[in-house]
């Protein structure tokens, strides 16, 4: 029975995560396909570069919100059903929401890098750890002006911080799922890592609008 519940949570989280808000917003506001401009990514950074800062912020908020909502649904469901591991359910929902954003079924499994969705999901999982990680992200980006570098560093640090701050509440399975989510985000940045090493990565800048 519990396996069915976990599966249902995973499916709901994946479907929420797979909503391509960046693509939808740019299509509605500018009548363009964001995948054909800039890096071709549907995430907030490319939306901001291609469609303006306002659309980028809107995409960031909506992508984060879908991750948070996926975890929230898992938490509420877990509280109401006996025998469900709260930490595992929430961590599984976080991972599946990120998977939905990175591999959306609607876009032939070609999505974004999952950073904003991960932020929202991780706020639901470990809010104190997220605050520390966001501070680290901002410092790295402000110093380097590389959003990708900030995302990579933040993703690498998050599981450790979450474990240290919530070790009394975290099950081994939940920690393993969080590590998997962070690893997925880092792997999605492999092209950025190559460009960072080559010195050809784009620095942060916004178009007006």
C-alpha positions in Angstrom: 0.0 0.0 0.0 2.8 2.4 1.0 4.6 1.7 -2.3 1.5 2.9 -4.2 1.4 6.1 -2.1 5.0 6.8 -2.8 4.5 6.2 -6.5 1.5 8.5 -6.6 3.4 11.3 -4.8 6.3 10.8 -7.3 4.0 11.1 -10.3 2.2 14.2 -8.9 5.6 15.8 -8.1 7.0 15.0 -11.6 3.9 16.4 -13.4 4.1 19.6 -11.3 7.8 19.9 -12.0 7.3 19.4 -15.7 5.3 22.5 -16.2 7.6 24.7 -18.5 6.8 28.1 -17.1 9.7 29.8 -18.9 8.5 28.5 -22.2 4.9 29.5 -21.5 5.6 33.0 -20.3 7.9 33.9 -23.2 5.4 32.5 -25.6 2.5 34.5 -24.1 4.3 37.8 -23.6 6.7 37.9 -26.5 5.3 35.3 -28.9 8.7 33.6 -29.1 10.1 30.2 -28.3 12.8 30.7 -25.6 14.5 27.5 -26.7 15.5 29.2 -30.0 17.4 32.0 -28.2 20.4 32.3 -25.9 21.4 29.0 -24.4 18.1 27.4 -25.5 17.3 26.6 -21.9 13.8 27.1 -20.5 15.0 28.2 -17.1 15.0 31.7 -15.5 18.5 32.7 -16.5 18.0 32.2 -20.2 14.5 33.7 -20.0 16.0 36.8 -18.4 18.7 37.1 -21.0 16.3 36.6 -23.9 13.0 38.1 -22.6 14.0 40.6 -20.0 14.5 40.6 -16.2 10.8 40.7 -15.3 10.1 37.5 -17.2 13.2 36.0 -15.7 12.0 36.7 -12.2 8.5 35.5 -12.9 10.0 32.2 -14.3 12.2 31.9 -11.2 9.3 32.3 -8.8 7.0 30.0 -10.6 9.6 27.3 -11.1 10.5 27.5 -7.4 6.8 27.4 -6.5 6.1 24.2 -8.3 9.0 22.5 -6.4 7.7 23.8 -3.1 4.2 22.7 -3.9 5.3 19.2 -4.8 7.0 18.8 -1.4 4.1 20.4 0.4 1.6 18.0 -1.1 3.9 15.1 0.0 4.2 16.4 3.5 0.4 16.9 3.9 -0.3 13.5 2.5 2.3 11.9 4.8 0.8 13.4 7.9 -2.6 11.9 7.0 -1.5 8.4 6.2 0.0 6.1 8.8 3.2 4.3 8.0 4.6 6.8 5.4 8.1 8.0 6.1 7.7 11.8 6.1 11.3 12.6 5.2 11.5 10.1 2.5 8.2 11.2 1.0 9.2 14.8 0.9 12.6 14.1 -0.5 11.2 11.8 -3.2 8.7 14.6 -4.2 11.6 17.0 -4.4 13.7 14.8 -6.6 10.7 14.0 -8.9 9.8 17.7 -9.2 13.4 18.4 -10.3 13.3 15.4 -12.7 10.1 16.8 -14.1 11.7 20.2 -14.8 14.9 18.6 -16.2 13.1 16.0 -18.3 9.5 17.2 -19.0 7.4 14.7 -20.9 5.7 17.6 -22.8 9.0 18.8 -24.3 10.4 15.4 -25.4 12.3 15.3 -22.0 14.4 18.3 -22.8 14.0 20.8 -20.0 15.9 23.1 -17.8 18.7 22.5 -15.2 16.4 22.3 -12.2 18.0 25.0 -10.0 14.9 27.1 -9.2 12.7 24.1 -8.8 15.3 22.6 -6.5 15.3 25.8 -4.4 11.6 25.7 -4.0 11.6 22.0 -3.2 14.4 22.3 -0.7 12.7 25.2 1.1 10.0 22.7 1.8 12.5 20.1 3.0 15.1 22.1 4.9 14.5 25.9 5.0 17.4 26.8 7.2 19.8 25.0 5.0 18.3 26.8 2.0 18.9 30.2 3.6 22.6 29.4 4.1 22.9 28.0 0.6 21.2 31.1 -1.0 23.7 33.3 0.8 26.6 31.2 -0.6 25.0 31.3 -4.1 24.7 35.1 -4.0 28.2 35.6 -2.8 29.6 33.4 -5.5 27.5 35.0 -8.3 28.3 38.6 -7.1 32.0 37.9 -7.0 32.2 35.8 -10.2 29.1 36.9 -12.1 28.6 33.3 -13.1 25.1 32.0 -12.3 26.2 28.5 -13.3 29.1 28.5 -10.8 26.8 29.7 -8.0 24.3 27.0 -8.8 27.0 24.3 -8.9 28.5 25.3 -5.6 25.1 25.7 -3.9 24.0 22.3 -5.2 27.1 20.6 -3.9 26.9 22.2 -0.5 23.2 21.7 0.2 23.0 18.0 1.1 25.8 18.5 3.7 24.1 21.5 5.3 20.7 19.8 5.3 22.3 16.8 7.0 24.1 18.9 9.6 21.1 21.0 10.4 18.4 18.3 10.3 20.4 15.1 11.2 18.1 14.2 14.0 15.1 14.1 11.6 16.7 12.8 8.4 16.6 9.2 7.4 19.4 7.6 5.4 17.0 7.2 2.5 16.0 10.9 2.6 19.6 12.0 2.6 20.3 9.7 -0.4 17.5 11.2 -2.3 18.7 14.7 -1.6 22.2 13.7 -2.7 20.7 12.4 -5.9 18.9 15.6 -6.6 22.0 17.7 -6.1 24.1 15.4 -8.3 21.5 15.6 -11.0 21.7 19.4 -11.0 25.5 19.4 -11.1 25.5 16.9 -14.0 23.1 19.1 -15.9 25.7 21.8 -15.7 28.5 19.8 -17.3 28.6 22.0 -20.3 28.8 25.1 -18.1 31.7 23.4 -16.1 33.6 22.9 -19.4 33.0 26.5 -20.4 34.1 27.7 -16.9 37.3 25.7 -17.2 37.9 27.1 -20.7 37.0 30.7 -19.6 34.2 31.0 -22.2 31.2 30.9 -19.9 28.7 33.8 -20.2 28.7 36.2 -17.3 25.4 37.4 -15.8 23.7 40.3 -17.6 20.1 41.3 -18.2 18.4 43.0 -21.1 16.0 45.8 -20.2 12.3 45.0 -20.3 
